[in-house]
Amino acid sequence: MSTTSAPVASSDLARTEEYIRRVRERVGTVVVGQDVVVERLLIALFSGGHLLLQGVPGLAKTLLVSTLSKSIDLGFARVQFTIDLLPSDILGSEVLDQRTNEFRVRKGPVFTNLLLADEINRAAPKVQGALLEAMQERKVTIGTETFRLPAPFLVIATQNPVEQAGTFELPEAQLDRFMLVHRLDYPSADEEREVLRRNASLGIQRQDKGAIVQTEFDVLDSRPVGSVSEIVAAMEAVSSIHVSDTFVDHVVEIVHRTRAHPDVELGCSPRAGISLIKASRARALMHGRSYVIPEDLYALAEDALLHRMRLKYGSIAEGKTGRHVLDEILRSMGGEARA
């Protein structure tokens, strides 16, 4: 039986497309290029998943998330992950009230709609693990009380994959909580030229008796381009996108091939297939379709599967990478390998 619910009305689809266009335009006024990254951010938001952005410093990861948070009418909090960060710094803690001599709960920054976990691999494993319950179950336990997180709740984490000093590799259990892991590339020559041109025109901002040199963060428009109801409508539309039995079979086949490949020690979990179908539905909506197609699967396979695969040491020693193995699997199924 095909996976679908009530079909998407054409009027609802048109309103959602218009909302997505407005968000893209707002982000584009500050961030140059990165259209694919913006698409992945909205896919994660509309399908209720979490997103990890990997890229070297200076690729506007933090700026991109900050711009998105101001473009949508949702609560936003940022946590800069450092080696001395404690779980209570994220989740909250019980505090003794000196006046009543009773403990009261002080909620942490995780109680928001959009949480930016900046440089997540700089925190100790105990802190990384503190996010597991929040990311999976949308709830947090502080002391003896359990609190539900606001809806929607989305974690967008950033990570520098090159730097090793003072970092802790994310364990497989933590990586598996991220629906998508997107790897950012350097901008093209034309895009970088536009970045430099815009930065040179920012000027200064007078403050008190002095002045500061403005950055891209200073020119963010804090007015949202839509309401929460439009986000909810987009999420409802995603759940109505048609998924055929054939598409489900393709997803199952790809996931199983990651487990059976001779170069792979740890293949993808069932959560990988769930993530791939959810993300494909959101991508189909963003491209104006009420149904998924193989193009959605192949476009999202790297982001949904690669971080859930671990190669054998012998294969790594031979110079093979997870991307090469995944491309081989996709080619064997008739899909186009990613560059």
C-alpha positions as CSV (number, residue, x, y, z in Angstrom):
1,M,0.0,0.0,0.0
2,S,1.4,3.4,-0.9
3,T,2.4,5.8,1.8
4,T,0.2,8.9,1.6
5,S,-2.6,10.7,3.4
6,A,-5.0,13.3,2.1
7,P,-3.8,14.8,-1.2
8,V,-2.3,18.2,-1.2
9,A,-4.8,20.8,-2.4
10,S,-3.4,23.0,-5.3
11,S,-4.2,26.2,-3.3
12,D,-2.4,24.9,-0.3
13,L,0.6,23.9,-2.4
14,A,0.7,27.3,-4.0
15,R,0.6,29.1,-0.6
16,T,3.4,26.9,0.7
17,E,5.5,27.5,-2.5
18,E,5.0,31.3,-2.0
19,Y,6.1,31.0,1.6
20,I,9.2,29.1,0.7
21,R,10.0,31.6,-2.0
22,R,9.8,34.5,0.5
23,V,12.1,32.7,3.0
24,R,14.6,32.0,0.2
25,E,14.6,35.6,-0.9
26,R,15.1,36.9,2.7
27,V,18.1,34.5,3.2
28,G,19.5,35.6,-0.2
29,T,19.6,39.2,0.9
30,V,22.4,38.3,3.4
31,V,23.9,35.0,2.4
32,V,25.3,34.6,-1.2
33,G,24.6,31.3,-2.9
34,Q,24.2,28.3,-0.6
35,D,20.8,27.5,-2.2
36,V,21.2,23.8,-1.5
37,V,22.0,24.5,2.1
38,V,18.9,26.6,2.5
39,E,16.8,23.8,1.0
40,R,18.3,21.3,3.5
41,L,17.4,23.7,6.4
42,L,13.8,24.0,5.2
43,I,13.6,20.2,4.6
44,A,14.7,19.6,8.2
45,L,12.2,22.2,9.5
46,F,9.2,20.9,7.5
47,S,9.9,17.2,8.2
48,G,10.7,17.5,11.9
49,G,14.3,16.3,11.6
50,H,17.7,17.6,12.8
51,L,20.5,18.9,10.6
52,L,24.3,18.9,11.0
53,L,26.3,21.3,8.8
54,Q,29.9,20.3,8.2
55,G,32.3,22.8,6.7
56,V,35.5,24.7,7.2
57,P,35.4,28.0,9.0
58,G,34.2,31.0,7.1
59,L,31.5,29.4,5.0
60,A,28.7,31.4,6.7
61,K,27.2,28.4,8.6
62,T,26.3,30.4,11.7
63,L,25.2,33.4,9.6
64,L,22.9,31.1,7.5
65,V,21.1,29.7,10.6
66,S,20.8,33.1,12.2
67,T,19.3,34.5,9.0
68,L,16.8,31.6,8.8
69,S,15.8,32.0,12.4
70,K,14.9,35.7,11.8
71,S,13.1,34.9,8.6
72,I,10.7,32.5,10.3
73,D,8.4,33.3,13.3
74,L,10.0,30.8,15.7
75,G,12.0,31.0,18.9
76,F,15.8,30.8,18.5
77,A,18.7,30.1,20.8
78,R,22.4,29.6,20.2
79,V,24.8,27.6,22.3
80,Q,28.5,27.9,21.6
81,F,29.9,24.5,22.4
82,T,33.2,24.5,24.3
83,I,35.2,21.9,26.2
84,D,34.1,23.2,29.6
85,L,30.3,23.2,28.7
86,L,28.1,21.3,31.1
87,P,24.8,19.5,30.3
88,S,23.0,21.9,32.6
89,D,24.2,24.8,30.5
90,I,22.0,23.4,27.7
91,L,19.1,21.6,29.5
92,G,18.8,23.7,32.6
93,S,19.1,22.8,36.3
94,E,17.4,23.0,39.7
95,V,18.2,26.1,41.6
96,L,17.7,26.7,45.3
97,D,15.4,29.7,46.0
98,Q,16.9,31.4,49.0
99,R,13.6,33.1,49.9
100,T,11.4,29.9,50.0
101,N,14.2,27.4,50.7
102,E,12.8,25.3,47.8
103,F,14.3,24.1,44.5
104,R,12.9,25.6,41.3
105,V,13.7,24.7,37.8
106,R,15.6,27.1,35.6
107,K,15.2,26.0,32.0
108,G,18.1,26.1,29.6
109,P,18.4,27.3,26.0
110,V,17.2,24.0,24.7
111,F,13.6,25.2,25.4
112,T,13.2,26.9,22.1
113,N,12.0,26.1,18.5
114,L,15.3,26.4,16.7
115,L,18.5,25.5,18.6
116,L,21.9,26.3,17.0
117,A,24.6,24.0,18.4
118,D,27.6,25.8,17.2
119,E,30.8,23.7,16.8
120,I,29.1,20.7,18.5
121,N,32.2,18.6,18.3
122,R,34.0,20.9,20.8
123,A,31.9,19.7,23.7
124,A,32.7,16.6,25.8
125,P,30.8,13.4,25.1
126,K,28.7,13.9,28.2
127,V,27.4,17.2,26.9
128,Q,26.8,15.7,23.4
129,G,24.8,12.9,25.0
130,A,22.7,15.4,26.9
131,L,21.1,16.3,23.6
132,L,20.1,12.7,22.8
133,E,16.8,12.6,24.7
134,A,15.9,16.1,23.5
135,M,16.6,15.3,19.9
136,Q,14.8,12.0,19.8
137,E,11.9,12.3,22.3
138,R,11.4,16.1,22.3
139,K,11.5,16.2,26.1
140,V,14.0,17.0,28.8
141,T,14.4,15.6,32.3
142,I,15.6,18.0,35.0
143,G,15.9,16.5,38.4
144,T,12.7,14.5,38.9
145,E,10.6,16.4,36.4
146,T,10.2,15.8,32.7
147,F,9.3,18.8,30.4
148,R,8.2,18.7,26.8
149,L,10.0,20.9,24.4
150,P,8.2,23.5,22.3
151,A,6.8,22.4,18.9
152,P,8.4,22.5,16.5
153,F,11.8,21.7,17.9
154,L,14.8,21.6,15.6
155,V,18.5,21.2,16.3
156,I,20.9,22.6,13.7
157,A,24.5,21.8,14.6
158,T,27.7,23.0,12.9
159,Q,31.0,21.2,12.8
160,N,34.4,21.9,11.5
161,P,35.6,18.5,10.0
162,V,39.2,19.5,9.6
163,E,40.2,20.8,13.0
164,Q,41.2,18.1,15.5
165,A,42.7,20.0,18.5
166,G,40.2,20.3,21.3
167,T,37.4,18.4,19.6
168,F,35.6,15.1,20.3
169,E,34.3,13.0,17.5
170,L,30.6,12.6,17.5
171,P,29.6,8.9,18.3
172,E,27.4,6.9,15.9
173,A,24.4,7.1,18.3
174,Q,24.6,10.9,18.2
175,L,25.2,11.1,14.4
176,D,22.2,8.8,13.9
177,R,19.9,11.4,15.5
178,F,20.6,13.8,12.7
179,M,18.2,13.3,9.8
180,L,20.6,15.0,7.4
181,V,24.3,15.8,7.5
182,H,25.1,18.4,4.8
183,R,28.7,19.1,3.7
184,L,29.3,22.7,2.6
185,D,31.7,23.5,-0.3
186,Y,33.5,26.6,-1.1
187,P,31.6,29.2,-3.1
188,S,32.2,29.7,-6.8
189,A,34.3,32.6,-8.1
190,D,31.3,34.6,-8.9
191,E,29.6,34.0,-5.6
192,E,32.8,34.8,-3.7
193,R,33.1,38.1,-5.7
194,E,29.6,39.0,-4.6
195,V,30.4,38.2,-1.0
196,L,33.4,40.5,-1.1
197,R,31.4,43.2,-2.8
198,R,28.6,43.1,-0.2
199,N,31.1,43.0,2.7
200,A,32.9,46.1,1.4
201,S,29.7,48.1,1.3
202,L,28.6,47.4,4.9
203,G,30.2,50.5,6.3
204,I,30.3,51.4,10.0
205,Q,27.7,52.0,12.7
206,R,28.1,54.8,15.2
207,Q,27.6,53.8,18.8
208,D,27.8,56.2,21.8
209,K,30.9,58.3,21.1
210,G,32.6,55.7,18.9
211,A,31.7,53.4,16.0
212,I,32.0,49.8,15.0
213,V,32.6,48.2,11.6
214,Q,29.4,46.4,10.6
215,T,29.2,42.7,9.7
216,E,26.6,40.7,8.0
217,F,25.0,40.0,11.4
218,D,24.3,43.7,11.8
219,V,22.1,43.9,8.7
220,L,19.8,41.0,9.4
221,D,16.1,42.0,9.1
222,S,14.4,40.7,12.3
223,R,10.9,40.8,10.8
224,P,9.7,37.3,9.9
225,V,8.4,36.8,6.3
226,G,5.6,34.5,7.5
227,S,3.6,33.2,10.4
228,V,3.8,30.0,12.5
229,S,0.6,28.9,10.7
230,E,2.4,28.8,7.4
231,I,5.1,26.6,8.9
232,V,2.5,24.3,10.2
233,A,0.7,24.3,6.8
234,A,4.0,23.3,5.2
235,M,4.6,20.5,7.7
236,E,1.0,19.2,7.0
237,A,1.6,19.4,3.3
238,V,4.8,17.3,3.6
239,S,2.9,14.6,5.4
240,S,0.5,14.5,2.5
241,I,3.1,14.0,-0.3
242,H,2.5,10.7,-2.0
243,V,5.2,7.9,-1.7
244,S,4.8,4.9,-3.9
245,D,5.5,1.3,-3.0
246,T,8.3,1.3,-5.7
247,F,10.0,4.3,-4.0
248,V,9.9,2.6,-0.6
249,D,11.4,-0.5,-2.2
250,H,14.2,1.6,-3.7
251,V,14.9,3.1,-0.2
252,V,15.0,-0.3,1.4
253,E,17.3,-1.7,-1.3
254,I,19.8,1.2,-0.9
255,V,19.9,0.8,2.9
256,H,20.4,-2.9,2.7
257,R,23.2,-2.5,0.2
258,T,25.1,-0.3,2.6
259,R,25.0,-3.2,5.1
260,A,26.1,-5.8,2.6
261,H,28.9,-3.9,0.8
262,P,32.3,-5.5,1.4
263,D,34.0,-2.2,2.3
264,V,31.4,-1.2,4.9
265,E,31.8,-2.3,8.6
266,L,28.7,-0.6,9.9
267,G,25.8,0.0,7.5
268,C,22.8,2.3,7.8
269,S,20.1,1.8,10.5
270,P,16.4,1.7,9.8
271,R,16.3,5.4,10.8
272,A,18.2,6.1,7.6
273,G,15.4,4.9,5.4
274,I,12.9,6.8,7.5
275,S,15.0,10.0,7.2
276,L,15.4,9.5,3.4
277,I,11.6,9.2,2.8
278,K,10.8,12.2,5.1
279,A,13.4,14.4,3.5
280,S,12.3,13.3,0.0
281,R,8.7,14.3,0.7
282,A,9.8,17.7,1.9
283,R,12.0,18.1,-1.2
284,A,9.2,17.2,-3.5
285,L,7.0,19.9,-1.8
286,M,9.7,22.5,-2.3
287,H,10.0,21.6,-6.0
288,G,6.2,22.0,-6.4
289,R,5.3,18.3,-6.6
290,S,2.7,16.3,-4.7
291,Y,4.7,13.1,-5.1
292,V,8.3,11.9,-4.7
293,I,10.5,10.8,-7.6
294,P,13.8,9.0,-7.9
295,E,15.6,12.4,-8.3
296,D,14.6,13.2,-4.7
297,L,16.2,10.0,-3.4
298,Y,19.5,10.4,-5.3
299,A,19.7,14.1,-4.4
300,L,19.4,13.4,-0.7
301,A,21.1,10.0,-0.4
302,E,24.5,11.5,0.6
303,D,23.1,13.7,3.3
304,A,20.8,11.0,4.7
305,L,23.1,7.9,4.5
306,L,26.8,8.8,4.4
307,H,27.1,9.8,8.1
308,R,25.5,6.5,9.1
309,M,28.1,4.4,7.3
310,R,31.5,3.3,8.7
311,L,34.1,1.8,6.5
312,K,36.4,-1.1,7.4
313,Y,39.9,-0.1,8.4
314,G,41.4,-2.0,5.5
315,S,39.2,-0.1,3.0
316,I,40.2,3.2,4.5
317,A,43.9,2.2,4.2
318,E,43.3,1.5,0.5
319,G,42.2,5.1,0.1
320,K,38.4,4.4,-0.2
321,T,35.9,6.9,1.3
322,G,32.3,6.6,2.3
323,R,31.3,8.9,-0.6
324,H,33.0,6.6,-3.1
325,V,31.2,3.6,-1.7
326,L,27.9,5.3,-1.7
327,D,28.3,6.5,-5.2
328,E,29.1,2.9,-6.2
329,I,25.9,1.7,-4.6
330,L,23.8,4.5,-6.3
331,R,25.4,3.7,-9.7
332,S,24.6,0.0,-9.2
333,M,20.9,1.0,-8.8
334,G,20.9,3.3,-11.8
335,G,21.4,6.6,-9.9
336,E,23.8,9.2,-10.8
337,A,26.9,9.5,-8.6
338,R,27.4,12.7,-6.8
339,A,30.5,14.7,-7.5
